[in-house]
């Protein structure tokens, strides 16, 4: 392993959270009198933060106030049900343990709102991360580099000898904006063809592959 610092996306990379994201989205839509979305639709809406997920999920006739209302319903429900069906992908825990054993720095950066990011990382990866940062009012969402740069700052390192790992086009762009190589995982919410079309060059078919790159 030539890298010393590993920056991970969360949803679709470390955890399979699609079921809980879809359930929370449909709870918020249903509570607001809007049609529900399929799980596959929600999967395609994920990647740019929860607010953007809700913007994409509501009907085009929804006003900004409507979107804010649905978002707040989603947020409250998801904080209570975000771990109902979510779980780390097979091999993730073993891979993280090996990185820790080798003395690597590990961070999670997510466009999910901060409270949910912290709750999920504390729940699934206790004492395994050096930093975990979600969307907040002080940092621009990915693909802007702000969240990654803040994670590097908290860990006391730079982007030298650092690698970014994610499952989406947003992650590819984020790594590029941070001057870091990107490993695109193939078990997440986007397939190989989509990732190649958006500039992916290095792939991991299993979490173990991350240790070999």
Backbone as JSON, one array per atom type, in Angstrom:
{
  "sequence": "XXXXXXXXXXXXXXXXXXXXXXXXXXXXXXXXXXXXXXXXXXXXXXXXXXXXXXXXXXXXXXXXXXXXXXXXXXXXXXXXXXXXXXXXXXXXXXXXXXXXXXXXXXXXXXXXXXXXXXXXXXXXXXXXXXXXXXXXXXXXXXXXXXXXXXXXXXXXXXXXXXXXXXXXXXXXXXXXXXXXXXXXXXXXXXXXXXXXXXXXXXXXXXXXXXXXX",
  "N": [[0.85, -1.19, 0.0], [0.87, 1.96, -1.11], [-0.16, 4.36, -0.32], [-0.7, 6.73, 2.31], [-2.85, 7.98, 3.44], [-6.32, 7.58, 3.47], [-9.24, 8.53, 2.01], [-12.62, 8.24, 2.27], [-15.74, 8.09, 0.58], [-19.13, 7.77, 1.82], [-22.0, 6.66, 1.59], [-22.87, 4.02, -0.51], [-20.28, 3.37, -0.81], [-18.82, 2.69, 1.63], [-21.04, 1.89, 3.14], [-24.15, 0.22, 2.54], [-26.8, 1.94, 2.12], [-29.1, 2.3, 0.78], [-31.72, 1.22, 1.01], [-32.73, 2.38, 3.39], [-32.53, 5.08, 2.75], [-34.32, 5.22, 0.61], [-36.7, 4.44, 1.9], [-37.0, 6.53, 3.74], [-37.18, 8.72, 2.05], [-39.59, 8.12, 0.71], [-41.36, 8.08, 2.86], [-41.32, 10.8, 3.54], [-42.31, 11.92, 1.16], [-44.83, 10.69, 0.97], [-46.03, 11.61, 3.32], [-46.35, 14.2, 2.63], [-48.2, 14.17, 0.68], [-47.36, 13.5, -1.87], [-46.51, 11.52, -4.82], [-44.87, 8.35, -4.41], [-41.46, 7.17, -4.87], [-39.53, 4.81, -6.8], [-37.11, 2.4, -5.61], [-34.94, 2.27, -7.33], [-35.1, 4.72, -8.63], [-34.55, 6.45, -6.48], [-31.93, 5.63, -5.96], [-30.64, 6.69, -8.22], [-30.96, 9.36, -7.67], [-29.26, 9.94, -5.61], [-26.24, 11.37, -4.29], [-25.57, 14.07, -4.38], [-26.14, 15.19, -1.95], [-28.73, 15.4, 0.61], [-30.7, 17.38, 0.32], [-30.69, 17.92, -2.41], [-31.42, 15.37, -3.27], [-34.1, 15.32, -2.39], [-35.14, 17.45, -3.89], [-35.0, 16.29, -6.41], [-36.75, 14.22, -6.11], [-39.34, 15.14, -5.55], [-42.42, 16.26, -7.15], [-42.28, 18.26, -10.18], [-43.76, 20.5, -9.84], [-43.48, 21.35, -7.29], [-42.85, 23.85, -4.86], [-40.13, 25.96, -3.58], [-40.65, 26.21, -0.8], [-42.24, 23.95, -0.4], [-40.36, 21.95, -0.94], [-38.54, 22.37, 1.13], [-40.15, 21.68, 3.31], [-40.63, 18.94, 2.83], [-38.02, 18.04, 2.93], [-37.37, 18.52, 5.65], [-39.09, 16.72, 6.92], [-38.05, 14.33, 5.92], [-35.46, 14.45, 7.06], [-35.94, 14.32, 9.86], [-37.15, 11.8, 10.04], [-35.2, 10.12, 8.94], [-33.04, 10.37, 10.72], [-34.04, 8.91, 12.81], [-34.39, 6.41, 11.72], [-32.23, 5.62, 10.21], [-30.52, 3.47, 10.46], [-31.96, 1.19, 10.15], [-32.0, -0.74, 8.05], [-29.56, -0.44, 6.93], [-26.15, -1.34, 6.23], [-22.64, -2.17, 6.49], [-20.84, -2.88, 3.47], [-19.96, -6.19, 2.36], [-16.79, -7.22, 3.41], [-15.83, -4.7, 3.98], [-15.33, -3.99, 6.71], [-13.16, -5.65, 7.34], [-11.26, -4.67, 5.56], [-10.94, -2.0, 6.49], [-9.97, -2.51, 9.09], [-7.51, -3.63, 8.43], [-6.22, -1.45, 7.24], [-6.05, 0.19, 9.48], [-4.41, -1.39, 11.09], [-2.07, -1.19, 9.69], [-1.36, 1.37, 10.19], [-2.48, 3.51, 8.77], [-3.98, 6.68, 7.89], [-7.44, 7.43, 8.12], [-10.39, 8.69, 6.73], [-13.83, 9.79, 6.5], [-15.86, 11.36, 4.15], [-18.78, 13.05, 3.38], [-21.72, 13.93, 1.49], [-24.03, 13.73, 2.84], [-26.1, 15.07, 5.42], [-24.58, 16.55, 8.35], [-25.22, 15.55, 10.99], [-26.36, 13.01, 10.52], [-24.26, 11.75, 9.18], [-22.32, 11.66, 11.2], [-23.66, 10.12, 13.13], [-24.01, 7.66, 11.78], [-21.35, 6.88, 11.15], [-20.23, 6.71, 13.71], [-21.76, 4.64, 14.69], [-21.33, 2.41, 12.97], [-18.56, 2.32, 12.54], [-16.9, 2.55, 14.96], [-14.23, 4.14, 16.63], [-12.51, 3.8, 14.48], [-11.97, 5.68, 12.61], [-10.2, 8.63, 11.62], [-11.26, 11.04, 11.02], [-14.5, 12.34, 10.32], [-16.77, 13.77, 8.28], [-19.64, 15.55, 7.4], [-22.17, 17.15, 5.35], [-22.43, 20.61, 6.01], [-23.14, 23.98, 7.12], [-20.88, 25.46, 6.86], [-19.13, 24.41, 5.04], [-18.72, 23.77, 1.61], [-20.55, 21.47, -0.43], [-19.41, 18.32, -1.8], [-18.87, 18.17, -5.36], [-17.0, 20.16, -4.64], [-13.91, 20.93, -3.02], [-13.93, 21.38, -0.28], [-14.84, 19.78, 2.0], [-13.15, 17.56, 1.95], [-10.65, 18.81, 2.22], [-10.95, 19.86, 4.78], [-11.09, 17.5, 6.25], [-8.49, 16.51, 5.83], [-7.11, 18.54, 7.12], [-7.97, 18.2, 9.78], [-6.79, 15.78, 10.33], [-4.17, 16.42, 10.21], [-2.59, 16.22, 7.92], [-1.55, 16.35, 4.42], [-2.63, 16.4, 0.94], [-0.74, 14.87, -0.22], [0.39, 11.63, -0.92], [-2.15, 10.66, -0.5], [-5.33, 9.09, -1.1], [-8.46, 8.98, -2.75], [-11.58, 7.4, -2.33], [-14.51, 6.32, -3.84], [-17.94, 5.96, -5.11], [-19.17, 7.23, -7.23], [-19.83, 9.68, -9.89], [-19.66, 12.17, -8.75], [-17.74, 11.73, -6.81], [-15.47, 11.17, -8.35], [-15.06, 13.68, -9.54], [-14.65, 15.16, -7.22], [-12.24, 14.11, -6.18], [-10.52, 14.87, -8.26], [-10.69, 17.65, -8.03], [-9.4, 17.97, -5.68], [-6.85, 17.29, -6.2], [-6.11, 14.62, -6.02], [-5.6, 11.07, -6.53], [-8.2, 8.83, -7.68], [-10.06, 6.06, -6.63], [-12.52, 4.09, -7.95], [-15.27, 2.39, -6.75], [-16.97, -0.69, -7.45], [-19.2, -1.8, -6.33], [-21.17, -0.1, -5.57], [-23.56, 2.55, -6.08], [-23.43, 3.22, -8.75], [-22.65, 1.96, -12.01], [-19.91, 0.29, -13.78], [-19.72, 1.18, -16.48], [-21.03, 3.69, -16.43], [-19.31, 5.04, -14.67], [-16.88, 5.02, -16.09], [-17.63, 6.61, -18.25], [-17.69, 9.0, -16.95], [-15.11, 9.56, -16.35], [-13.64, 7.78, -14.74], [-10.77, 5.81, -13.92], [-9.45, 3.96, -12.38], [-10.28, 1.04, -10.64], [-12.06, -0.76, -8.06], [-13.09, -3.93, -7.44], [-13.73, -5.38, -5.22], [-13.64, -4.74, -1.66], [-11.16, -5.62, -0.71], [-9.49, -5.18, -2.85], [-8.78, -2.54, -2.62], [-6.71, -2.52, -0.84], [-4.67, -3.43, -2.38], [-4.06, -1.63, -4.32]],
  "CA": [[0.0, 0.0, 0.0], [1.75, 3.12, -1.22], [-0.81, 5.54, 0.24], [-0.7, 6.86, 3.77], [-4.13, 8.54, 3.86], [-7.43, 7.05, 2.69], [-10.45, 9.32, 2.17], [-13.74, 7.46, 1.75], [-17.16, 8.44, 0.55], [-19.87, 6.93, 2.76], [-23.1, 5.91, 0.98], [-22.51, 3.36, -1.74], [-18.84, 3.04, -0.77], [-18.62, 1.91, 2.86], [-22.3, 1.32, 3.61], [-25.31, 0.12, 1.65], [-27.85, 2.66, 2.83], [-30.13, 2.62, -0.2], [-33.04, 0.87, 1.53], [-33.18, 3.38, 4.37], [-32.71, 6.35, 2.05], [-35.57, 5.12, -0.15], [-37.82, 4.42, 2.85], [-37.14, 7.87, 4.32], [-37.68, 9.57, 0.97], [-41.01, 7.83, 0.46], [-42.11, 8.54, 4.03], [-41.46, 12.25, 3.42], [-43.2, 12.19, 0.03], [-46.17, 10.23, 1.33], [-46.54, 12.52, 4.35], [-46.63, 15.48, 1.98], [-49.21, 13.98, -0.35], [-46.73, 13.33, -3.18], [-46.28, 10.12, -5.22], [-43.62, 7.76, -3.96], [-40.46, 6.85, -5.87], [-38.98, 3.46, -6.7], [-35.76, 2.35, -5.05], [-33.98, 2.57, -8.39], [-35.12, 6.17, -8.82], [-33.82, 7.05, -5.36], [-30.52, 5.35, -6.19], [-30.13, 7.64, -9.21], [-31.03, 10.71, -7.11], [-28.27, 10.06, -4.55], [-24.88, 11.76, -4.65], [-25.31, 15.5, -4.21], [-26.71, 15.63, -0.69], [-30.13, 15.07, 0.84], [-31.59, 18.41, -0.21], [-30.79, 17.67, -3.84], [-32.22, 14.15, -3.39], [-35.51, 15.69, -2.25], [-35.48, 18.25, -5.07], [-35.19, 15.39, -7.55], [-37.82, 13.25, -5.82], [-40.67, 15.75, -5.53], [-42.91, 16.66, -8.48], [-41.71, 19.51, -10.69], [-44.61, 21.62, -9.42], [-43.19, 21.69, -5.89], [-42.2, 25.14, -4.64], [-39.04, 25.89, -2.61], [-41.2, 25.94, 0.53], [-42.64, 22.54, -0.39], [-39.14, 21.15, -0.87], [-38.02, 22.5, 2.5], [-41.01, 20.91, 4.21], [-40.36, 17.52, 2.6], [-36.66, 17.81, 3.44], [-37.39, 18.46, 7.11], [-39.72, 15.44, 7.27], [-37.04, 13.32, 5.64], [-34.36, 14.55, 8.03], [-36.39, 13.81, 11.15], [-37.4, 10.36, 9.93], [-33.95, 9.41, 8.68], [-32.24, 10.32, 11.95], [-34.61, 7.87, 13.67], [-34.47, 5.12, 11.03], [-31.12, 5.5, 9.28], [-29.79, 2.2, 10.6], [-32.91, 0.07, 10.14], [-31.59, -1.75, 7.08], [-28.24, -0.1, 6.43], [-25.08, -2.19, 6.73], [-21.42, -2.09, 5.69], [-20.71, -3.9, 2.43], [-19.09, -7.32, 2.7], [-15.36, -6.98, 3.28], [-15.45, -3.34, 4.37], [-14.75, -3.96, 8.05], [-11.84, -6.28, 7.28], [-10.37, -3.73, 4.88], [-10.64, -0.89, 7.4], [-9.11, -3.03, 10.16], [-6.16, -3.8, 7.9], [-5.65, -0.11, 7.11], [-5.69, 0.65, 10.83], [-3.27, -2.2, 11.53], [-0.88, -0.7, 8.99], [-1.08, 2.73, 10.63], [-2.93, 4.49, 7.8], [-5.0, 7.65, 8.27], [-8.7, 7.11, 7.45], [-11.45, 9.68, 6.93], [-15.05, 9.69, 5.72], [-16.42, 12.66, 3.75], [-20.08, 12.73, 2.8], [-22.69, 15.0, 1.26], [-25.13, 13.55, 3.78], [-26.0, 16.1, 6.45], [-23.54, 16.22, 9.33], [-25.7, 14.73, 12.11], [-26.53, 11.63, 10.07], [-22.92, 11.22, 8.91], [-21.68, 11.36, 12.49], [-24.37, 9.01, 13.77], [-23.74, 6.41, 11.07], [-19.95, 6.48, 11.29], [-20.03, 6.29, 15.11], [-22.47, 3.38, 14.89], [-20.76, 1.3, 12.21], [-17.1, 2.31, 12.52], [-16.41, 3.19, 16.18], [-12.78, 4.14, 16.89], [-11.79, 3.35, 13.29], [-11.76, 6.81, 11.71], [-9.5, 9.8, 12.15], [-12.13, 12.19, 10.77], [-15.76, 12.03, 9.64], [-17.36, 15.08, 8.05], [-20.79, 15.6, 6.52], [-22.6, 18.47, 4.89], [-22.77, 21.61, 7.03], [-23.29, 25.33, 6.54], [-19.57, 26.11, 6.74], [-18.34, 23.78, 4.0], [-19.46, 23.46, 0.39], [-20.67, 20.04, -0.7], [-18.67, 17.74, -2.93], [-17.44, 17.96, -5.65], [-16.08, 21.16, -4.11], [-12.92, 20.23, -2.19], [-13.92, 21.86, 1.1], [-14.99, 18.75, 3.02], [-11.93, 16.77, 1.95], [-9.58, 19.62, 2.78], [-11.17, 19.93, 6.23], [-10.7, 16.2, 6.81], [-7.03, 16.49, 5.84], [-6.66, 19.46, 8.18], [-8.21, 17.59, 11.09], [-5.85, 14.67, 10.52], [-2.83, 16.95, 10.23], [-1.86, 15.74, 6.75], [-1.88, 17.01, 3.16], [-3.08, 15.46, -0.07], [0.38, 14.04, -0.66], [0.25, 10.22, -0.5], [-3.54, 10.42, -0.13], [-6.17, 8.56, -2.17], [-9.89, 9.15, -2.52], [-12.33, 6.21, -2.75], [-15.94, 6.58, -3.91], [-18.72, 5.13, -6.04], [-19.99, 8.04, -8.14], [-19.2, 10.74, -10.66], [-19.35, 13.25, -7.8], [-16.48, 11.38, -6.15], [-14.41, 11.35, -9.34], [-14.83, 15.12, -9.64], [-14.11, 15.62, -5.94], [-10.82, 13.74, -6.14], [-9.81, 15.72, -9.22], [-10.63, 19.01, -7.48], [-8.5, 17.95, -4.53], [-5.53, 16.89, -6.65], [-5.86, 13.28, -5.49], [-6.07, 9.95, -7.35], [-9.5, 8.31, -7.26], [-10.43, 4.66, -6.85], [-13.98, 3.97, -8.07], [-15.71, 1.05, -6.35], [-17.98, -1.22, -8.36], [-20.32, -2.4, -5.59], [-22.02, 0.98, -5.09], [-24.81, 2.97, -6.73], [-23.18, 3.47, -10.16], [-21.96, 0.83, -12.61], [-18.61, 0.57, -14.4], [-19.89, 1.96, -17.7], [-21.33, 5.06, -16.02], [-18.11, 5.62, -14.08], [-15.92, 5.26, -17.17], [-18.12, 7.77, -19.0], [-17.45, 10.21, -16.16], [-13.68, 9.78, -16.13], [-12.97, 6.83, -13.85], [-9.66, 5.08, -14.52], [-8.98, 2.92, -11.46], [-11.48, 0.41, -10.08], [-11.99, -1.82, -7.05], [-14.25, -4.82, -7.52], [-13.99, -5.79, -3.84], [-12.87, -3.92, -0.72], [-9.78, -6.12, -0.61], [-8.71, -4.57, -3.93], [-8.28, -1.24, -2.17], [-5.44, -2.76, -0.17], [-3.66, -3.84, -3.36], [-3.84, -0.56, -5.3]],
  "C": [[0.88, 1.24, 0.0], [1.15, 4.37, -0.62], [-0.76, 5.53, 1.75], [-2.04, 7.36, 4.3], [-5.22, 8.08, 2.9], [-8.69, 7.85, 3.03], [-11.59, 8.58, 1.49], [-15.02, 8.26, 1.68], [-17.88, 7.47, 1.48], [-20.92, 6.06, 2.07], [-22.67, 5.31, -0.35], [-21.05, 2.97, -1.81], [-18.53, 2.19, 0.45], [-19.9, 1.22, 3.3], [-23.34, 1.26, 2.49], [-26.5, 0.69, 2.41], [-29.07, 2.91, 1.95], [-31.53, 2.34, 0.32], [-33.58, 1.91, 2.48], [-33.36, 4.75, 3.74], [-34.02, 6.34, 1.26], [-36.78, 5.16, 0.78], [-38.06, 5.81, 3.43], [-37.66, 8.86, 3.29], [-39.17, 9.37, 0.77], [-41.88, 8.19, 1.65], [-42.37, 10.05, 3.92], [-42.41, 12.62, 2.28], [-44.64, 11.85, 0.38], [-46.81, 11.18, 2.35], [-46.93, 13.87, 3.77], [-47.65, 15.37, 0.87], [-48.66, 13.83, -1.76], [-46.59, 11.85, -3.53], [-44.93, 9.63, -4.73], [-42.71, 7.44, -5.15], [-39.98, 5.41, -5.7], [-37.58, 3.53, -6.1], [-34.72, 2.7, -6.1], [-33.94, 4.07, -8.68], [-34.33, 6.87, -7.72], [-32.32, 6.82, -5.53], [-29.91, 6.36, -7.16], [-30.14, 9.07, -8.69], [-29.92, 10.99, -6.1], [-26.95, 10.59, -5.1], [-24.55, 13.21, -4.38], [-25.93, 16.05, -2.92], [-28.2, 15.39, -0.61], [-31.06, 16.12, 0.23], [-31.78, 18.23, -1.71], [-31.58, 16.38, -4.12], [-33.71, 14.48, -3.33], [-35.97, 16.54, -3.44], [-35.78, 17.35, -6.27], [-36.4, 14.48, -7.36], [-39.22, 13.86, -5.89], [-41.13, 16.07, -6.94], [-42.32, 18.01, -8.89], [-42.52, 20.74, -10.29], [-44.32, 22.07, -8.0], [-42.45, 23.02, -5.8], [-41.01, 24.96, -3.69], [-39.53, 25.61, -1.19], [-41.64, 24.49, 0.66], [-41.42, 21.64, -0.21], [-38.56, 21.2, 0.54], [-38.84, 21.69, 3.49], [-40.73, 19.41, 4.07], [-38.98, 17.16, 3.14], [-36.66, 17.67, 4.96], [-38.05, 17.18, 7.61], [-38.74, 14.3, 7.07], [-35.98, 13.29, 6.74], [-34.76, 13.95, 9.36], [-36.57, 12.29, 11.12], [-36.08, 9.6, 9.77], [-33.06, 9.32, 9.91], [-32.74, 9.24, 12.9], [-34.52, 6.48, 13.04], [-33.3, 4.86, 10.09], [-30.31, 4.23, 9.38], [-30.72, 0.99, 10.57], [-32.44, -1.07, 9.24], [-30.2, -1.51, 6.5], [-27.18, -1.04, 7.02], [-23.82, -1.96, 5.9], [-21.42, -3.19, 4.62], [-19.77, -5.01, 2.9], [-17.62, -6.96, 2.44], [-14.89, -5.6, 3.72], [-14.77, -3.32, 5.73], [-13.34, -4.55, 8.05], [-10.82, -5.34, 6.62], [-9.97, -2.57, 5.78], [-9.73, -1.33, 8.54], [-7.67, -3.18, 9.67], [-5.48, -2.45, 7.7], [-5.21, 0.42, 8.47], [-4.46, -0.1, 11.34], [-1.96, -1.69, 10.94], [-0.59, 0.77, 9.3], [-1.51, 3.81, 9.65], [-3.93, 5.47, 8.43], [-6.26, 7.37, 7.46], [-9.73, 8.19, 7.78], [-12.65, 9.32, 6.06], [-15.53, 11.11, 5.42], [-17.71, 12.39, 2.98], [-20.88, 14.0, 2.53], [-23.95, 14.81, 2.08], [-24.99, 14.57, 4.9], [-25.21, 15.6, 7.66], [-24.04, 15.28, 10.42], [-25.83, 13.27, 11.71], [-25.18, 10.99, 9.78], [-22.24, 10.8, 10.19], [-22.34, 10.16, 13.16], [-24.02, 7.68, 13.1], [-22.3, 5.96, 11.24], [-19.64, 6.05, 12.72], [-20.63, 4.91, 15.34], [-21.75, 2.21, 14.22], [-19.24, 1.2, 12.31], [-16.51, 2.99, 13.75], [-14.89, 3.03, 16.32], [-11.96, 3.67, 15.69], [-11.42, 4.5, 12.36], [-11.01, 7.95, 12.4], [-10.29, 11.08, 11.93], [-13.38, 11.69, 10.05], [-16.54, 13.34, 9.51], [-18.5, 14.97, 7.05], [-21.11, 17.03, 6.12], [-22.9, 19.38, 6.08], [-22.67, 22.99, 6.4], [-21.95, 26.0, 6.3], [-18.73, 25.55, 5.6], [-19.21, 23.47, 2.8], [-19.45, 21.95, 0.15], [-19.71, 19.61, -1.8], [-19.5, 17.94, -4.21], [-16.52, 19.11, -5.3], [-15.13, 20.47, -3.12], [-13.01, 20.5, -0.7], [-13.93, 20.76, 2.15], [-13.73, 17.89, 3.11], [-10.78, 17.55, 2.58], [-9.72, 19.76, 4.3], [-10.78, 18.62, 6.9], [-9.17, 16.08, 6.88], [-6.48, 17.38, 6.95], [-6.83, 18.83, 9.55], [-7.23, 16.47, 11.38], [-4.4, 15.14, 10.54], [-1.97, 16.47, 9.08], [-2.25, 16.58, 5.54], [-2.37, 15.96, 2.17], [-1.95, 14.61, -0.65], [0.24, 12.64, -0.08], [-1.15, 9.92, 0.02], [-4.32, 9.92, -1.34], [-7.63, 8.72, -1.76], [-10.62, 7.93, -3.09], [-13.81, 6.52, -2.71], [-16.62, 5.78, -4.99], [-19.42, 5.93, -7.13], [-19.16, 9.03, -8.93], [-18.84, 11.93, -9.77], [-18.01, 12.98, -7.12], [-15.3, 11.54, -7.1], [-14.05, 12.84, -9.45], [-14.22, 15.68, -8.37], [-12.62, 15.33, -5.85], [-10.0, 14.62, -7.06], [-9.65, 17.13, -8.65], [-9.7, 19.11, -6.28], [-7.08, 17.56, -4.91], [-5.13, 15.53, -6.13], [-6.28, 12.22, -6.5], [-7.38, 9.42, -6.8], [-9.6, 6.82, -7.59], [-11.95, 4.6, -6.85], [-14.39, 2.54, -7.74], [-16.89, 0.61, -7.22], [-19.13, -1.9, -7.65], [-21.35, -1.36, -5.16], [-23.21, 1.27, -5.98], [-24.64, 3.32, -8.21], [-22.39, 2.31, -10.74], [-20.69, 1.28, -13.34], [-18.75, 1.48, -15.63], [-20.14, 3.43, -17.38], [-20.06, 5.73, -15.5], [-17.06, 5.93, -15.14], [-16.33, 6.49, -17.97], [-17.85, 9.08, -18.27], [-15.99, 10.33, -15.7], [-12.97, 8.82, -15.21], [-11.89, 6.06, -14.59], [-9.18, 3.92, -13.66], [-10.18, 2.37, -10.7], [-11.13, -0.61, -9.0], [-13.25, -2.66, -7.16], [-14.66, -5.34, -6.16], [-13.22, -4.86, -2.91], [-11.42, -4.35, -0.58], [-8.89, -5.49, -1.69], [-8.11, -3.25, -3.51], [-6.91, -1.39, -1.5], [-4.31, -3.05, -1.15], [-3.28, -2.71, -4.31], [-2.7, 0.35, -4.85]]
}
